[in-house]
Amino acid sequence: MVRKVGFQGEQGAYSEIAAMRIGEPVAIRTFEDVFKAITDGRVDCGVLPIENSLGGAVYENYDLMLKYPVEVLAEMYVKIEHCLLGLQGASVESAREVLSHPQALSQCVKFLEENKHILPVATYDTAGSAKMIRASGDIKQLAIASERAAEMYGLKVLRRDLSDSRDNYTRFLVLAKRAVRQEWLAAPTKLSIALALMNGTDSLVEVLSLFKSLGIRLTKIDSRPLRSRPFEYIFYLDVVIPENVTSIAVDEVLSKLGNLTTLLVHFGSYKALSDCYGSQ
């Protein structure tokens, strides 16, 4: 049976490119609606961007992972190759607006600085921006999106390699309802957790020491304000699990973390898909 994979955005979005790798993509308007579709069973799983190598973390999805009962099954990386798109007859010189998702606009600052006559306009989606231009028929509007989006909406590519850096990747998480593991369970190499500390920054040192004692390497730590307690924070951690560390040892560490935290959420133990650095 073909797996239905929810993604945020329109056809031609980078999220759709990620979804296509593991099943049949299902376009959904917002990030939160993807989470709702996962938890109510309208899709088998979803792919959500969690961080970009240039733009940083997608904090909205971190917050939604706490709100909904989902589990990380895998991760993948998609190379982001932004193109400047327009209708037939459009040009950089005559353009007045460029539409795209805020993350994409933030990844193309050099182009925007070099073309100050073009006003950046934030929209809900990269491919959605291409769709909007197709509908408007305005040759003075351009979009920043994938080449696939140009093909989907009959636009021409005015420029390629628009990102400030060619090393532009987005990390996606594959999420499903908790306890839906299936074939994803094999050989997890990474785990992600969220925690709120019991006794301030000293507790963070103790948390990190627990992982260090097992030789578990921390690959990411990020923080967000804890809305229920002003000026306190929730920390998001990604750690690599060495081959010689058993799942029992990891469970023991998580158990000990419970004594140091007021909130502890284990999002899942998982692995990167083998084609994680594939292009679009």
C-alpha positions as CSV (number, residue, x, y, z in Angstrom):
1,M,0.0,0.0,0.0
2,V,1.3,3.5,-0.9
3,R,2.1,5.6,2.1
4,K,0.2,9.0,2.2
5,V,2.6,11.7,3.3
6,G,1.4,15.1,4.4
7,F,3.4,18.2,3.6
8,Q,2.9,22.0,4.1
9,G,2.5,24.0,0.9
10,E,1.6,23.6,-2.7
11,Q,2.8,21.2,-5.4
12,G,6.3,22.1,-6.3
13,A,7.3,23.0,-2.7
14,Y,10.6,21.7,-1.3
15,S,8.5,19.9,1.3
16,E,6.7,18.0,-1.5
17,I,10.1,17.0,-2.9
18,A,10.9,15.5,0.6
19,A,7.5,13.8,0.7
20,M,7.9,12.2,-2.7
21,R,10.9,10.2,-1.4
22,I,8.8,8.1,0.9
23,G,5.3,8.0,-0.5
24,E,2.4,9.8,-2.1
25,P,2.5,13.6,-1.2
26,V,-0.6,15.2,0.2
27,A,-0.6,19.0,0.0
28,I,-1.8,20.7,3.2
29,R,-2.1,24.5,3.8
30,T,-0.4,25.1,7.2
31,F,2.2,23.3,9.4
32,E,-0.4,22.8,12.2
33,D,-2.9,21.3,9.7
34,V,-0.2,18.7,8.8
35,F,0.0,17.8,12.5
36,K,-3.7,17.5,12.7
37,A,-3.8,15.3,9.6
38,I,-1.2,13.0,11.1
39,T,-3.0,12.7,14.5
40,D,-6.5,12.1,13.0
41,G,-5.2,9.6,10.5
42,R,-5.9,11.4,7.2
43,V,-2.2,10.8,6.3
44,D,0.1,8.0,7.4
45,C,2.9,10.4,8.2
46,G,4.1,13.9,7.5
47,V,7.4,15.6,6.5
48,L,8.1,18.9,8.4
49,P,11.1,21.2,8.0
50,I,12.8,21.6,11.3
51,E,15.9,23.6,10.4
52,N,17.8,25.2,7.5
53,S,21.5,25.4,7.1
54,L,21.2,29.2,6.4
55,G,18.0,30.3,8.0
56,G,18.2,28.3,11.2
57,A,15.4,26.5,13.1
58,V,11.8,26.4,12.2
59,Y,10.5,27.2,15.7
60,E,6.8,26.8,14.9
61,N,7.3,23.1,14.2
62,Y,9.3,22.6,17.4
63,D,6.4,24.1,19.3
64,L,3.8,22.0,17.4
65,M,5.8,18.8,18.2
66,L,5.1,19.5,21.9
67,K,1.5,20.2,21.2
68,Y,0.6,17.0,19.3
69,P,1.2,13.3,20.1
70,V,3.7,12.6,17.3
71,E,7.0,10.7,17.1
72,V,10.0,11.2,14.9
73,L,10.5,8.2,12.6
74,A,13.4,9.5,10.4
75,E,15.1,12.5,9.1
76,M,16.2,13.6,5.6
77,Y,18.0,16.5,4.0
78,V,16.9,18.3,0.9
79,K,19.2,20.5,-1.1
80,I,17.5,23.9,-1.6
81,E,18.1,25.3,-5.0
82,H,16.3,28.6,-5.2
83,C,15.4,29.9,-8.6
84,L,13.9,33.3,-9.6
85,L,10.7,32.7,-11.5
86,G,8.4,34.9,-13.6
87,L,5.9,34.9,-16.4
88,Q,6.8,35.2,-20.1
89,G,7.9,38.8,-20.6
90,A,9.1,39.3,-17.0
91,S,12.6,40.5,-16.1
92,V,14.6,41.5,-13.1
93,E,14.9,45.0,-14.4
94,S,11.1,45.6,-14.7
95,A,10.1,43.7,-11.6
96,R,8.6,45.5,-8.6
97,E,7.9,42.6,-6.2
98,V,9.3,39.2,-5.4
99,L,7.1,36.7,-3.5
100,S,8.2,33.8,-1.4
101,H,8.2,32.2,2.0
102,P,10.0,34.3,4.7
103,Q,12.7,31.6,5.1
104,A,13.4,31.6,1.4
105,L,13.6,35.4,1.3
106,S,16.0,35.4,4.2
107,Q,18.2,32.9,2.3
108,C,18.5,35.3,-0.7
109,V,19.5,38.5,1.0
110,K,22.4,39.2,-1.5
111,F,20.0,39.2,-4.5
112,L,17.5,41.5,-2.6
113,E,20.3,43.9,-1.7
114,E,21.5,44.1,-5.3
115,N,18.0,44.8,-6.5
116,K,16.5,47.3,-4.1
117,H,13.8,48.3,-6.6
118,I,12.2,44.9,-6.0
119,L,10.1,44.7,-2.8
120,P,10.2,41.3,-1.0
121,V,6.7,40.1,-0.2
122,A,6.3,37.2,2.4
123,T,3.8,34.5,1.5
124,Y,2.8,31.1,3.0
125,D,4.9,29.0,0.6
126,T,7.6,29.1,-2.1
127,A,5.6,27.1,-4.6
128,G,2.5,28.9,-3.5
129,S,4.1,32.1,-4.6
130,A,4.7,30.7,-8.1
131,K,1.0,29.7,-8.2
132,M,-0.1,33.2,-7.1
133,I,2.0,34.8,-9.9
134,R,0.5,32.4,-12.5
135,A,-3.0,33.4,-11.3
136,S,-2.3,37.1,-11.2
137,G,-0.7,37.4,-14.7
138,D,1.4,40.3,-13.4
139,I,4.8,40.3,-15.2
140,K,6.1,42.8,-12.5
141,Q,5.8,40.1,-9.9
142,L,8.5,37.4,-9.5
143,A,8.8,34.4,-7.2
144,I,11.6,32.6,-5.4
145,A,10.9,28.8,-5.6
146,S,12.2,25.5,-7.0
147,E,12.7,24.7,-10.6
148,R,10.0,22.1,-10.1
149,A,7.6,24.9,-9.2
150,A,8.4,26.6,-12.5
151,E,7.5,23.5,-14.3
152,M,4.3,23.0,-12.3
153,Y,3.0,26.5,-13.0
154,G,4.3,27.3,-16.4
155,L,6.8,30.0,-15.4
156,K,10.2,30.7,-16.8
157,V,13.5,30.5,-14.8
158,L,15.1,34.0,-14.8
159,R,18.0,33.0,-12.5
160,R,19.3,29.9,-10.8
161,D,21.5,29.6,-7.7
162,L,19.8,32.5,-6.0
163,S,20.7,31.4,-2.4
164,D,23.4,33.3,-0.5
165,S,25.3,30.0,-0.3
166,R,25.2,26.9,-2.5
167,D,25.4,24.8,0.7
168,N,21.8,25.4,1.4
169,Y,20.0,22.3,2.9
170,T,16.8,21.9,4.9
171,R,16.5,19.1,7.4
172,F,13.1,17.5,7.4
173,L,11.6,15.2,10.1
174,V,9.3,12.3,9.2
175,L,6.6,12.4,11.9
176,A,3.7,9.9,12.7
177,K,1.4,9.2,15.5
178,R,3.1,7.8,18.6
179,A,3.6,4.0,18.5
180,V,3.5,3.9,14.7
181,R,6.9,2.5,14.1
182,Q,6.8,-0.2,11.4
183,E,10.0,-0.5,9.4
184,W,11.4,2.8,10.8
185,L,12.5,1.2,14.1
186,A,15.7,-0.5,12.7
187,A,19.1,0.8,13.9
188,P,18.3,4.3,15.3
189,T,21.3,6.5,15.2
190,K,19.9,9.7,16.7
191,L,17.4,10.9,19.3
192,S,15.6,14.2,19.9
193,I,14.3,15.4,23.2
194,A,12.8,18.5,24.7
195,L,13.3,19.4,28.4
196,A,12.7,22.2,30.9
197,L,15.3,22.3,33.7
198,M,14.5,22.0,37.4
199,N,17.2,24.2,38.9
200,G,18.4,26.6,36.2
201,T,21.7,26.5,34.3
202,D,23.4,24.1,36.7
203,S,21.0,21.4,35.7
204,L,21.9,21.8,32.1
205,V,25.5,21.0,32.9
206,E,24.3,17.8,34.7
207,V,22.2,16.9,31.6
208,L,25.1,17.3,29.3
209,S,27.3,15.3,31.6
210,L,24.9,12.4,31.5
211,F,25.3,12.2,27.7
212,K,29.0,12.6,27.8
213,S,29.4,9.7,30.2
214,L,28.1,7.4,27.5
215,G,30.1,9.0,24.7
216,I,26.9,10.3,23.2
217,R,27.6,13.3,20.9
218,L,25.4,16.4,21.1
219,T,24.7,17.7,17.6
220,K,22.2,20.5,18.4
221,I,20.9,22.4,21.3
222,D,18.3,25.2,21.0
223,S,16.1,27.0,23.4
224,R,12.6,28.6,23.4
225,P,10.8,30.6,26.1
226,L,8.6,28.5,28.3
227,R,5.3,30.3,28.0
228,S,3.9,29.1,31.3
229,R,6.9,30.5,33.3
230,P,8.4,33.9,32.3
231,F,12.1,34.0,31.6
232,E,12.5,30.2,31.8
233,Y,13.3,28.1,28.8
234,I,12.7,24.8,27.2
235,F,15.7,23.2,25.5
236,Y,15.6,21.0,22.4
237,L,18.5,18.6,22.0
238,D,19.6,16.3,19.2
239,V,22.2,13.6,20.0
240,V,24.0,11.0,18.0
241,I,23.8,7.4,19.5
242,P,27.1,5.5,19.0
243,E,26.9,2.0,17.7
244,N,28.2,0.6,21.0
245,V,25.5,2.3,23.1
246,T,22.5,0.0,23.7
247,S,18.9,1.2,23.8
248,I,18.8,0.1,27.4
249,A,21.6,2.5,28.2
250,V,19.8,5.3,26.4
251,D,16.6,4.5,28.4
252,E,18.6,4.7,31.6
253,V,19.9,8.2,30.7
254,L,16.4,9.3,29.9
255,S,15.2,8.0,33.2
256,K,17.9,10.0,35.0
257,L,17.0,13.1,33.1
258,G,13.6,12.9,34.7
259,N,15.1,13.8,38.1
260,L,16.7,16.9,36.6
261,T,13.7,18.3,34.7
262,T,10.2,19.6,35.1
263,L,9.3,18.6,31.6
264,L,10.9,15.8,29.4
265,V,9.6,14.8,26.0
266,H,11.3,12.1,24.0
267,F,10.4,12.8,20.4
268,G,11.9,9.6,19.1
269,S,15.0,7.6,18.3
270,Y,15.5,7.4,14.5
271,K,17.9,7.4,11.6
272,A,18.6,9.5,8.5
273,L,17.2,8.1,5.3
274,S,20.0,6.7,3.1
275,D,19.4,9.3,0.3
276,C,19.3,12.2,2.7
277,Y,21.5,14.5,0.7
278,G,19.7,14.0,-2.6
279,S,19.0,17.1,-4.8
280,Q,15.5,18.1,-5.9
